Amino acid sequence: MVAMLSWSAPELPSVGDLPGGLRESGPVLRLYDTADRAIRPVNPGQTATMYVCGITPYDATHLGHAATYLTFDVINRILRAQGHDVHYVQNVTDVDDPLFERANRDGEDWVVLGMRETALFREDMEALRVLPPRDYIGAVESMGEVIEMVEKLMASGAAYVVDDPDFPDVYFPIDATVQFGYESGYDDVTMRKFFAERGGDPDRPGKRHPLDALIWRAAREGEPSWESPFGAGRPGWHIECSAIALNRIGTGFDIQGGGSDLIFPHHEFSAAHAEAATGSERMARHYIHTGMIGLDGAKMSKSRGNLVFVSKLRGEGVNPAAIRLALLDGHYRADRSWTAELLHQAERRLALWRAAAARPSGPPADDVLARVRQHLADDLDTPKAIAALDFWADEAVARGGSSRSAPRDVALITDALLGISLQ
């Protein structure tokens, strides 16, 4: 078994390098929590803990993926600028149905496909200057952890085997925790709809309830499998994230994140699995979800064939900093569209900011630095932070200024918090 490799970290300005006002703790970071349906403060200890669900590597990184990982990268940067260490964990679902289906369609080995697309994802993240996770863990390499967790759930009565001699799959009942449903807040009708659409099997014979989630799939012909005390097979999707998170950062960690399409069933069940296994009331303190990225007003999806890939844009010569800036120009929670004009605007903005940062002096920057920090602390309002930097850059290029430190200070905060290098 080969352990997953993360990607190289971009150079990050240290707290000591930042302008004087930014070395202080600054405004408290407040983020919308899906479970509480409210914006709440994030109050980590010295080490902030964050788990973000990773890719299933059957295709290249599209802009929806990029927008999600950029969101949590900005959160990571804000926490680090506030003086926190950040223990960031991300998985790779390198054994799952979509991977097998694509490999079979293309006549390719699923392992080779997964390794190739994971490598491309790492290249895209590095190009976008995303801070790498401390732990980057594949489902295959965490198989022993998953099996141990399934054993624990079965021993406590929080899992059962369907009565099927051919395929004795193991399921997690929705009544295994009294708080099931708190994370999404969805009603039964909505849960059933999303469960059927997002990898669930509501019509599986032998289940106690249509929403019960698969945690161990018994071996089928033509599929990879691993030996376990409850028979050969492979993990369900949700328990993979539960096991990886529990074994790296435990329960009650600060942030669980991903796209809004993961709210249910994936995050609801990954939380429920962890809570049933440990007896805890809440897997994460904050559940944070990003909006979806469309293309020219239409939903972007593999079924529509209108995905825009980061690697393709890079291959066309698009500056990754412009891709990053374009995606941060919308609020992270909003469903929004990618357009050619959005990218062109980001390219023009990047050129303006770099021209302003290259000047020997500029307008005083204390006010803009404070506003950028305040906007980002206010539920990660990147559009307002970008607008504040636009105003300063316009003034710097059009009229100059007397502050010799301002261009450097603005470049430092833009790099440290937004991940945009103005060099």
C-alpha positions as CSV (number, residue, x, y, z in Angstrom):
1,M,0.0,0.0,0.0
2,V,1.3,3.4,-1.0
3,A,0.5,6.3,1.3
4,M,-1.1,9.4,-0.2
5,L,1.3,12.3,-0.9
6,S,0.1,15.9,-0.4
7,W,1.5,18.8,-2.5
8,S,4.2,21.4,-1.8
9,A,3.2,24.3,0.3
10,P,3.4,27.9,-1.1
11,E,5.5,30.3,0.8
12,L,3.3,31.9,3.4
13,P,4.1,35.2,5.1
14,S,4.7,34.6,8.8
15,V,2.8,36.5,11.4
16,G,5.9,38.4,12.2
17,D,6.2,39.6,8.6
18,L,2.7,41.1,8.6
19,P,2.1,44.9,9.2
20,G,1.9,45.8,12.9
21,G,-1.9,45.8,13.1
22,L,-2.2,42.4,11.7
23,R,0.0,40.8,14.3
24,E,-2.8,41.3,16.8
25,S,-5.6,38.8,17.1
26,G,-8.0,40.9,15.1
27,P,-11.7,40.4,14.7
28,V,-13.1,37.0,15.7
29,L,-13.8,34.8,12.7
30,R,-17.5,34.2,12.3
31,L,-18.8,31.6,9.9
32,Y,-22.3,30.2,9.0
33,D,-22.9,26.9,10.6
34,T,-25.2,24.6,8.6
35,A,-26.4,22.7,11.7
36,D,-27.3,25.8,13.7
37,R,-28.5,27.7,10.7
38,A,-26.7,30.8,12.0
39,I,-23.4,32.7,11.8
40,R,-21.4,31.8,14.8
41,P,-17.8,32.6,16.1
42,V,-15.1,30.0,15.4
43,N,-13.2,29.7,18.7
44,P,-10.4,27.2,18.3
45,G,-7.6,26.5,20.8
46,Q,-4.0,27.1,20.0
47,T,-4.4,24.4,17.3
48,A,-7.4,24.7,15.0
49,T,-8.7,21.5,13.6
50,M,-10.4,21.2,10.2
51,Y,-11.5,18.3,8.1
52,V,-12.6,18.9,4.4
53,C,-13.9,16.0,2.2
54,G,-11.6,15.3,-0.7
55,I,-12.1,14.2,-4.2
56,T,-13.2,10.9,-5.8
57,P,-10.4,10.8,-8.4
58,Y,-12.2,9.6,-11.5
59,D,-11.9,13.0,-13.3
60,A,-9.9,16.2,-13.2
61,T,-10.4,19.1,-10.8
62,H,-13.3,21.2,-12.0
63,L,-14.1,24.7,-10.8
64,G,-16.6,23.5,-8.3
65,H,-13.9,21.5,-6.5
66,A,-11.6,24.5,-6.8
67,A,-14.1,26.9,-5.3
68,T,-14.6,24.6,-2.3
69,Y,-10.9,24.1,-1.5
70,L,-10.2,27.8,-2.0
71,T,-12.9,28.6,0.6
72,F,-11.2,26.4,3.2
73,D,-7.8,27.6,2.2
74,V,-8.8,31.2,3.0
75,I,-10.2,30.0,6.4
76,N,-6.9,28.2,7.0
77,R,-4.9,31.4,6.1
78,I,-7.1,33.5,8.4
79,L,-6.6,31.2,11.4
80,R,-2.8,31.0,10.7
81,A,-2.6,34.9,10.5
82,Q,-4.4,34.9,13.9
83,G,-1.5,32.9,15.3
84,H,-3.2,29.4,15.3
85,D,-1.5,26.2,14.2
86,V,-3.9,24.5,11.9
87,H,-4.3,20.7,11.7
88,Y,-6.0,20.2,8.4
89,V,-7.1,16.8,7.2
90,Q,-8.4,15.8,3.8
91,N,-9.3,12.4,2.4
92,V,-9.2,10.9,-1.1
93,T,-12.0,8.5,-1.9
94,D,-9.8,6.2,-4.0
95,V,-12.2,3.2,-3.9
96,D,-15.8,3.9,-4.9
97,D,-18.4,3.2,-7.6
98,P,-17.8,6.3,-9.8
99,L,-14.1,5.4,-10.0
100,F,-14.9,1.8,-11.1
101,E,-17.5,3.0,-13.6
102,R,-15.2,5.4,-15.3
103,A,-12.4,2.8,-15.4
104,N,-14.7,0.2,-16.9
105,R,-16.0,2.7,-19.4
106,D,-12.5,3.5,-20.6
107,G,-11.0,0.1,-20.2
108,E,-8.5,1.2,-17.6
109,D,-7.3,-0.1,-14.3
110,W,-9.1,1.8,-11.5
111,V,-6.0,2.1,-9.4
112,V,-4.1,3.7,-12.3
113,L,-7.0,6.1,-13.0
114,G,-7.2,7.1,-9.4
115,M,-3.5,7.7,-9.0
116,R,-3.4,9.8,-12.2
117,E,-6.3,12.0,-11.3
118,T,-5.1,12.4,-7.8
119,A,-1.7,13.5,-9.1
120,L,-3.5,16.1,-11.4
121,F,-5.5,17.3,-8.4
122,R,-2.3,17.9,-6.5
123,E,-0.9,19.8,-9.4
124,D,-4.0,22.0,-9.6
125,M,-4.0,22.7,-5.9
126,E,-0.3,23.6,-6.0
127,A,-0.9,26.0,-8.9
128,L,-3.7,27.6,-7.1
129,R,-1.5,28.1,-4.0
130,V,-3.7,26.1,-1.7
131,L,-2.1,25.2,1.6
132,P,-1.8,21.4,1.7
133,P,-3.4,19.4,4.5
134,R,-1.2,18.0,7.2
135,D,-2.8,14.6,6.7
136,Y,-3.8,13.6,3.2
137,I,-5.3,10.2,3.5
138,G,-6.7,7.7,0.9
139,A,-9.6,5.3,1.7
140,V,-7.4,2.4,0.7
141,E,-4.6,3.2,3.1
142,S,-7.2,3.7,5.9
143,M,-9.0,0.4,5.3
144,G,-7.9,-1.0,8.7
145,E,-9.3,2.0,10.5
146,V,-12.6,1.7,8.7
147,I,-12.8,-2.0,9.5
148,E,-12.1,-1.3,13.2
149,M,-14.9,1.4,13.3
150,V,-17.4,-0.9,11.6
151,E,-16.6,-3.6,14.3
152,K,-17.1,-1.0,17.0
153,L,-20.5,0.0,15.6
154,M,-21.6,-3.6,15.2
155,A,-20.5,-4.4,18.8
156,S,-22.6,-1.5,20.2
157,G,-25.7,-2.4,18.2
158,A,-25.2,0.7,15.9
159,A,-24.9,-1.5,12.8
160,Y,-26.6,-4.6,11.4
161,V,-26.2,-7.1,8.6
162,V,-28.9,-7.5,6.0
163,D,-30.4,-11.0,5.7
164,D,-28.9,-11.8,2.3
165,P,-26.6,-14.9,2.1
166,D,-25.1,-13.7,-1.2
167,F,-24.3,-10.1,-0.2
168,P,-24.4,-9.7,3.6
169,D,-23.9,-5.9,3.5
170,V,-23.6,-4.0,6.8
171,Y,-25.8,-1.0,7.4
172,F,-26.0,1.9,9.9
173,P,-29.6,2.5,11.1
174,I,-30.7,6.1,11.3
175,D,-32.0,5.6,14.9
176,A,-28.5,4.8,16.1
177,T,-28.2,8.3,17.4
178,V,-31.0,10.4,18.9
179,Q,-29.8,13.5,17.2
180,F,-29.7,12.2,13.6
181,G,-30.8,14.9,11.2
182,Y,-29.5,17.8,13.2
183,E,-26.7,18.6,10.8
184,S,-28.8,19.1,7.6
185,G,-32.1,20.0,9.3
186,Y,-33.9,18.4,6.4
187,D,-37.3,16.8,6.6
188,D,-37.9,13.1,5.7
189,V,-39.1,13.9,2.2
190,T,-36.0,15.9,1.4
191,M,-33.7,13.3,3.0
192,R,-35.2,10.6,0.9
193,K,-34.9,12.7,-2.3
194,F,-31.2,13.5,-1.8
195,F,-30.4,10.0,-0.5
196,A,-31.6,8.5,-3.8
197,E,-29.9,11.1,-5.9
198,R,-26.5,11.1,-4.1
199,G,-25.3,7.5,-3.8
200,G,-27.9,6.0,-1.4
201,D,-29.8,2.7,-2.0
202,P,-33.3,3.3,-0.5
203,D,-34.7,0.2,-2.3
204,R,-32.2,-2.3,-1.0
205,P,-34.1,-5.4,0.2
206,G,-33.5,-6.3,3.8
207,K,-32.9,-2.8,5.2
208,R,-34.8,-1.7,8.3
209,H,-35.3,1.8,6.9
210,P,-34.9,3.2,3.4
211,L,-32.4,5.8,4.7
212,D,-30.1,3.4,6.5
213,A,-26.6,3.9,5.2
214,L,-24.2,1.3,3.8
215,I,-21.0,1.1,5.9
216,W,-19.6,-2.2,4.5
217,R,-20.4,-3.6,1.1
218,A,-19.9,-7.3,0.8
219,A,-17.6,-8.5,-2.0
220,R,-19.1,-8.6,-5.5
221,E,-17.5,-10.2,-8.6
222,G,-15.3,-7.7,-10.5
223,E,-14.9,-5.4,-7.5
224,P,-11.9,-5.0,-5.2
225,S,-12.4,-6.2,-1.7
226,W,-10.6,-6.5,1.6
227,E,-10.8,-9.1,4.3
228,S,-12.6,-8.3,7.5
229,P,-14.2,-10.0,10.5
230,F,-17.6,-9.5,8.9
231,G,-16.6,-10.8,5.5
232,A,-14.7,-9.6,2.5
233,G,-15.8,-6.3,1.1
234,R,-15.2,-2.5,1.0
235,P,-16.3,0.5,2.9
236,G,-19.4,2.6,2.4
237,W,-18.7,6.2,1.4
238,H,-19.6,8.0,4.7
239,I,-17.7,5.9,7.2
240,E,-14.4,6.5,5.4
241,C,-14.5,10.2,6.4
242,S,-15.6,9.3,9.9
243,A,-12.8,6.9,10.5
244,I,-10.1,9.2,9.0
245,A,-11.3,12.3,11.0
246,L,-11.6,10.4,14.3
247,N,-8.2,8.9,14.0
248,R,-6.5,12.2,13.1
249,I,-8.4,15.0,15.0
250,G,-11.0,13.2,17.1
251,T,-14.5,14.4,17.8
252,G,-15.5,18.0,18.6
253,F,-13.0,19.3,16.0
254,D,-13.5,22.9,14.9
255,I,-14.6,22.7,11.2
256,Q,-16.1,20.0,9.0
257,G,-16.3,21.3,5.4
258,G,-17.3,20.6,1.8
259,G,-19.7,21.5,-0.9
260,S,-23.4,22.0,-0.2
261,D,-24.2,18.8,-2.1
262,L,-22.5,16.9,0.8
263,I,-24.8,18.2,3.5
264,F,-27.0,15.1,3.1
265,P,-26.4,12.3,3.1
266,H,-22.6,12.4,3.3
267,H,-22.0,14.8,6.2
268,E,-25.1,13.8,8.1
269,F,-24.0,10.2,8.1
270,S,-20.3,10.8,8.6
271,A,-21.2,12.8,11.7
272,A,-23.7,10.2,12.9
273,H,-21.2,7.3,12.5
274,A,-18.6,9.2,14.5
275,E,-21.1,10.1,17.2
276,A,-22.5,6.6,17.5
277,A,-18.9,5.2,17.7
278,T,-17.8,7.6,20.4
279,G,-20.9,8.6,22.3
280,S,-20.4,12.2,21.5
281,E,-23.2,14.7,20.7
282,R,-21.6,16.5,17.8
283,M,-18.7,15.4,15.6
284,A,-17.7,19.0,14.6
285,R,-18.3,22.4,16.2
286,H,-18.9,24.0,12.8
287,Y,-20.4,22.5,9.6
288,I,-19.5,24.8,6.7
289,H,-20.7,24.3,3.2
290,T,-19.9,26.1,-0.1
291,G,-22.2,26.9,-3.0
292,M,-22.3,25.3,-6.4
293,I,-20.5,26.7,-9.4
294,G,-22.5,26.9,-12.7
295,L,-21.4,27.8,-16.2
296,D,-23.1,30.7,-18.0
297,G,-26.2,30.4,-15.8
298,A,-26.5,26.6,-16.1
299,K,-25.7,24.0,-13.5
300,M,-22.2,22.6,-14.0
301,S,-22.2,18.8,-13.8
302,K,-20.6,15.8,-15.4
303,S,-24.0,14.6,-16.8
304,R,-24.4,17.9,-18.7
305,G,-20.8,17.7,-20.0
306,N,-20.2,21.3,-19.2
307,L,-17.5,21.0,-16.5
308,V,-14.7,23.5,-16.6
309,F,-11.4,22.0,-15.5
310,V,-8.6,23.9,-13.8
311,S,-6.0,21.9,-15.7
312,K,-7.6,22.8,-19.0
313,L,-7.6,26.5,-18.1
314,R,-4.0,26.3,-17.0
315,G,-3.1,24.5,-20.3
316,E,-4.7,27.4,-22.1
317,G,-2.3,29.7,-20.4
318,V,-4.7,31.2,-17.8
319,N,-2.9,32.5,-14.8
320,P,-3.9,30.4,-11.8
321,A,-4.0,33.5,-9.6
322,A,-6.7,34.9,-11.9
323,I,-8.7,31.7,-11.5
324,R,-8.4,32.0,-7.8
325,L,-9.4,35.6,-7.8
326,A,-12.4,35.0,-10.0
327,L,-13.7,32.2,-7.7
328,L,-13.2,34.4,-4.6
329,D,-15.2,37.2,-6.3
330,G,-18.4,35.5,-5.2
331,H,-19.5,34.7,-1.7
332,Y,-18.6,31.2,-0.7
333,R,-22.1,30.2,0.3
334,A,-23.8,31.4,-2.9
335,D,-24.5,29.3,-5.9
336,R,-22.9,31.3,-8.8
337,S,-21.8,31.1,-12.4
338,W,-18.5,31.0,-14.1
339,T,-18.3,33.1,-17.2
340,A,-15.7,34.3,-19.6
341,E,-16.3,37.9,-18.4
342,L,-15.7,36.9,-14.8
343,L,-12.3,35.5,-15.7
344,H,-11.4,38.6,-17.8
345,Q,-12.4,40.8,-14.9
346,A,-10.2,38.8,-12.6
347,E,-7.3,39.1,-15.0
348,R,-7.7,42.9,-15.2
349,R,-8.0,43.1,-11.4
350,L,-4.8,41.1,-10.9
351,A,-2.9,43.4,-13.3
352,L,-4.2,46.4,-11.4
353,W,-3.3,45.1,-8.0
354,R,0.2,44.1,-9.2
355,A,0.8,47.5,-10.8
356,A,-0.3,49.2,-7.5
357,A,1.9,46.8,-5.4
358,A,4.9,47.6,-7.7
359,R,4.8,51.4,-7.0
360,P,7.4,52.8,-4.7
361,S,4.7,54.3,-2.5
362,G,1.0,54.5,-2.2
363,P,-2.0,55.7,-0.2
364,P,-1.9,54.8,3.5
365,A,-3.0,51.2,3.9
366,D,-4.0,50.9,7.6
367,D,-7.7,51.5,6.7
368,V,-7.8,49.0,3.8
369,L,-6.0,46.4,5.8
370,A,-8.4,46.7,8.7
371,R,-11.4,46.5,6.3
372,V,-10.1,43.5,4.5
373,R,-9.6,41.7,7.8
374,Q,-13.0,42.7,9.1
375,H,-14.8,41.6,5.9
376,L,-13.1,38.2,5.9
377,A,-14.0,37.7,9.6
378,D,-17.6,38.4,8.7
379,D,-18.6,35.0,7.3
380,L,-15.7,35.1,4.8
381,D,-17.0,38.1,2.7
382,T,-14.4,37.9,0.0
383,P,-16.3,40.1,-2.4
384,K,-16.2,43.0,0.0
385,A,-12.5,42.4,0.8
386,I,-11.7,42.4,-2.9
387,A,-13.7,45.6,-3.3
388,A,-11.7,47.3,-0.6
389,L,-8.4,46.3,-2.3
390,D,-9.8,47.5,-5.6
391,F,-10.4,51.0,-4.1
392,W,-6.8,51.2,-2.7
393,A,-5.2,49.9,-5.9
394,D,-7.2,52.4,-8.0
395,E,-6.0,55.2,-5.8
396,A,-2.4,54.0,-5.8
397,V,-2.3,53.8,-9.6
398,A,-4.2,57.0,-10.4
399,R,-2.8,59.3,-7.7
400,G,0.0,57.6,-5.9
401,G,0.6,58.4,-2.3
402,S,3.1,59.1,0.4
403,S,3.3,55.8,2.3
404,R,6.4,53.9,1.3
405,S,5.3,50.8,3.2
406,A,1.7,50.6,1.9
407,P,2.4,48.7,-1.3
408,R,4.4,46.1,0.6
409,D,1.8,45.9,3.4
410,V,-1.1,45.4,0.9
411,A,0.9,42.8,-1.0
412,L,1.5,40.9,2.3
413,I,-2.1,40.8,3.4
414,T,-3.3,39.9,-0.1
415,D,-0.9,37.0,-0.1
416,A,-1.4,35.9,3.6
417,L,-5.2,36.0,3.6
418,L,-6.4,35.7,0.0
419,G,-3.5,33.6,-1.3
420,I,-2.9,36.0,-4.2
421,S,0.8,36.8,-4.9
422,L,1.3,40.3,-6.2
423,Q,4.9,39.6,-7.3
